[in-house]
């Protein structure tokens, strides 16, 4: 499966990406995990958020315990993969 099969893309086929700037979570009614993902939608917006001049956009999701476990496990696997990658010695040439 290619990223373009799953993720929204722009007119040139690149994944549309927003910068995550924060998150909050809490259990609700013993039924789901309320998750708030805060993000900036442009470089200018990111600079405003980081300087405190503007607020981030946010998406709030109700996530089942099973979804929370699955998402958490997948995020850990991907983060570990990225953090343990080795940079090749020397420079590369084309």
C-alpha positions as protocol buffer text, in pm:
chain_id: "A"
residue {
  index: 1
  type: UNK
  ca { x: 0 y: 0 z: 0 }
}
residue {
  index: 2
  type: UNK
  ca { x: 133 y: 345 z: -93 }
}
residue {
  index: 3
  type: UNK
  ca { x: 91 y: 651 z: 131 }
}
residue {
  index: 4
  type: UNK
  ca { x: -121 y: 808 z: -142 }
}
residue {
  index: 5
  type: UNK
  ca { x: -367 y: 519 z: -103 }
}
residue {
  index: 6
  type: UNK
  ca { x: -437 y: 622 z: 258 }
}
residue {
  index: 7
  type: UNK
  ca { x: -348 y: 988 z: 310 }
}
residue {
  index: 8
  type: UNK
  ca { x: -500 y: 1301 z: 157 }
}
residue {
  index: 9
  type: UNK
  ca { x: -270 y: 1450 z: -105 }
}
residue {
  index: 10
  type: UNK
  ca { x: -230 y: 1783 z: -279 }
}
residue {
  index: 11
  type: UNK
  ca { x: -251 y: 1837 z: -654 }
}
residue {
  index: 12
  type: UNK
  ca { x: 111 y: 1721 z: -697 }
}
residue {
  index: 13
  type: UNK
  ca { x: 55 y: 1395 z: -509 }
}
residue {
  index: 14
  type: UNK
  ca { x: 234 y: 1493 z: -187 }
}
residue {
  index: 15
  type: UNK
  ca { x: 74 y: 1407 z: 147 }
}
residue {
  index: 16
  type: UNK
  ca { x: -97 y: 1705 z: 309 }
}
residue {
  index: 17
  type: UNK
  ca { x: 75 y: 1755 z: 644 }
}
residue {
  index: 18
  type: UNK
  ca { x: -4 y: 1978 z: 944 }
}
residue {
  index: 19
  type: UNK
  ca { x: 239 y: 2037 z: 1233 }
}
residue {
  index: 20
  type: UNK
  ca { x: 115 y: 1893 z: 1563 }
}
residue {
  index: 21
  type: UNK
  ca { x: 185 y: 2141 z: 1842 }
}
residue {
  index: 22
  type: UNK
  ca { x: 17 y: 1973 z: 2137 }
}
residue {
  index: 23
  type: UNK
  ca { x: -228 y: 1720 z: 2263 }
}
residue {
  index: 24
  type: UNK
  ca { x: -450 y: 1642 z: 2563 }
}
residue {
  index: 25
  type: UNK
  ca { x: -622 y: 1321 z: 2666 }
}
residue {
  index: 26
  type: UNK
  ca { x: -866 y: 1214 z: 2935 }
}
residue {
  index: 27
  type: UNK
  ca { x: -1095 y: 920 z: 3005 }
}
residue {
  index: 28
  type: UNK
  ca { x: -1466 y: 990 z: 2970 }
}
residue {
  index: 29
  type: UNK
  ca { x: -1744 y: 798 z: 3147 }
}
residue {
  index: 30
  type: UNK
  ca { x: -1534 y: 482 z: 3157 }
}
residue {
  index: 31
  type: UNK
  ca { x: -1617 y: 439 z: 2789 }
}
residue {
  index: 32
  type: UNK
  ca { x: -1362 y: 619 z: 2572 }
}
residue {
  index: 33
  type: UNK
  ca { x: -1046 y: 829 z: 2566 }
}
residue {
  index: 34
  type: UNK
  ca { x: -1115 y: 1188 z: 2470 }
}
residue {
  index: 35
  type: UNK
  ca { x: -816 y: 1299 z: 2262 }
}
residue {
  index: 36
  type: UNK
  ca { x: -745 y: 1654 z: 2150 }
}
residue {
  index: 37
  type: UNK
  ca { x: -480 y: 1700 z: 1880 }
}
residue {
  index: 38
  type: UNK
  ca { x: -366 y: 2060 z: 1833 }
}
residue {
  index: 39
  type: UNK
  ca { x: -205 y: 2167 z: 1509 }
}
residue {
  index: 40
  type: UNK
  ca { x: -92 y: 2456 z: 1292 }
}
residue {
  index: 41
  type: UNK
  ca { x: -196 y: 2459 z: 927 }
}
residue {
  index: 42
  type: UNK
  ca { x: 84 y: 2671 z: 781 }
}
residue {
  index: 43
  type: UNK
  ca { x: 434 y: 2796 z: 863 }
}
residue {
  index: 44
  type: UNK
  ca { x: 293 y: 3140 z: 947 }
}
residue {
  index: 45
  type: UNK
  ca { x: 29 y: 2986 z: 1174 }
}
residue {
  index: 46
  type: UNK
  ca { x: 297 y: 2771 z: 1342 }
}
residue {
  index: 47
  type: UNK
  ca { x: 508 y: 3078 z: 1413 }
}
residue {
  index: 48
  type: UNK
  ca { x: 204 y: 3254 z: 1563 }
}
residue {
  index: 49
  type: UNK
  ca { x: 120 y: 2953 z: 1780 }
}
residue {
  index: 50
  type: UNK
  ca { x: 479 y: 2916 z: 1898 }
}
residue {
  index: 51
  type: UNK
  ca { x: 499 y: 3287 z: 1987 }
}
residue {
  index: 52
  type: UNK
  ca { x: 165 y: 3274 z: 2169 }
}
residue {
  index: 53
  type: UNK
  ca { x: 6 y: 3523 z: 1932 }
}
residue {
  index: 54
  type: UNK
  ca { x: -255 y: 3280 z: 1801 }
}
residue {
  index: 55
  type: UNK
  ca { x: -419 y: 2956 z: 1906 }
}
residue {
  index: 56
  type: UNK
  ca { x: -375 y: 2625 z: 1726 }
}
residue {
  index: 57
  type: UNK
  ca { x: -655 y: 2448 z: 1544 }
}
residue {
  index: 58
  type: UNK
  ca { x: -770 y: 2129 z: 1715 }
}
residue {
  index: 59
  type: UNK
  ca { x: -938 y: 1800 z: 1638 }
}
residue {
  index: 60
  type: UNK
  ca { x: -1113 y: 1627 z: 1928 }
}
residue {
  index: 61
  type: UNK
  ca { x: -1176 y: 1255 z: 1897 }
}
residue {
  index: 62
  type: UNK
  ca { x: -1352 y: 993 z: 2107 }
}
residue {
  index: 63
  type: UNK
  ca { x: -1128 y: 686 z: 2089 }
}
residue {
  index: 64
  type: UNK
  ca { x: -1229 y: 345 z: 2218 }
}
residue {
  index: 65
  type: UNK
  ca { x: -989 y: 170 z: 2457 }
}
residue {
  index: 66
  type: UNK
  ca { x: -907 y: -82 z: 2182 }
}
residue {
  index: 67
  type: UNK
  ca { x: -830 y: 197 z: 1934 }
}
residue {
  index: 68
  type: UNK
  ca { x: -616 y: 375 z: 2194 }
}
residue {
  index: 69
  type: UNK
  ca { x: -412 y: 57 z: 2254 }
}
residue {
  index: 70
  type: UNK
  ca { x: -368 y: -6 z: 1882 }
}
residue {
  index: 71
  type: UNK
  ca { x: -276 y: 354 z: 1801 }
}
residue {
  index: 72
  type: UNK
  ca { x: -38 y: 381 z: 2097 }
}
residue {
  index: 73
  type: UNK
  ca { x: 140 y: 58 z: 2005 }
}
residue {
  index: 74
  type: UNK
  ca { x: 175 y: 163 z: 1640 }
}
residue {
  index: 75
  type: UNK
  ca { x: 309 y: 507 z: 1734 }
}
residue {
  index: 76
  type: UNK
  ca { x: 570 y: 346 z: 1961 }
}
residue {
  index: 77
  type: UNK
  ca { x: 681 y: 107 z: 1686 }
}
residue {
  index: 78
  type: UNK
  ca { x: 716 y: 390 z: 1433 }
}
residue {
  index: 79
  type: UNK
  ca { x: 891 y: 625 z: 1678 }
}
residue {
  index: 80
  type: UNK
  ca { x: 1138 y: 352 z: 1778 }
}
residue {
  index: 81
  type: UNK
  ca { x: 1207 y: 281 z: 1412 }
}
residue {
  index: 82
  type: UNK
  ca { x: 1283 y: 646 z: 1341 }
}
residue {
  index: 83
  type: UNK
  ca { x: 1493 y: 695 z: 1656 }
}
residue {
  index: 84
  type: UNK
  ca { x: 1708 y: 388 z: 1593 }
}
residue {
  index: 85
  type: UNK
  ca { x: 1783 y: 445 z: 1226 }
}
residue {
  index: 86
  type: UNK
  ca { x: 2154 y: 473 z: 1159 }
}
residue {
  index: 87
  type: UNK
  ca { x: 2287 y: 751 z: 940 }
}
residue {
  index: 88
  type: UNK
  ca { x: 2533 y: 606 z: 687 }
}
residue {
  index: 89
  type: UNK
  ca { x: 2896 y: 711 z: 734 }
}
residue {
  index: 90
  type: UNK
  ca { x: 3035 y: 961 z: 486 }
}
residue {
  index: 91
  type: UNK
  ca { x: 2858 y: 1155 z: 219 }
}
residue {
  index: 92
  type: UNK
  ca { x: 2669 y: 1029 z: -80 }
}
residue {
  index: 93
  type: UNK
  ca { x: 2712 y: 1132 z: -440 }
}
residue {
  index: 94
  type: UNK
  ca { x: 2478 y: 1111 z: -732 }
}
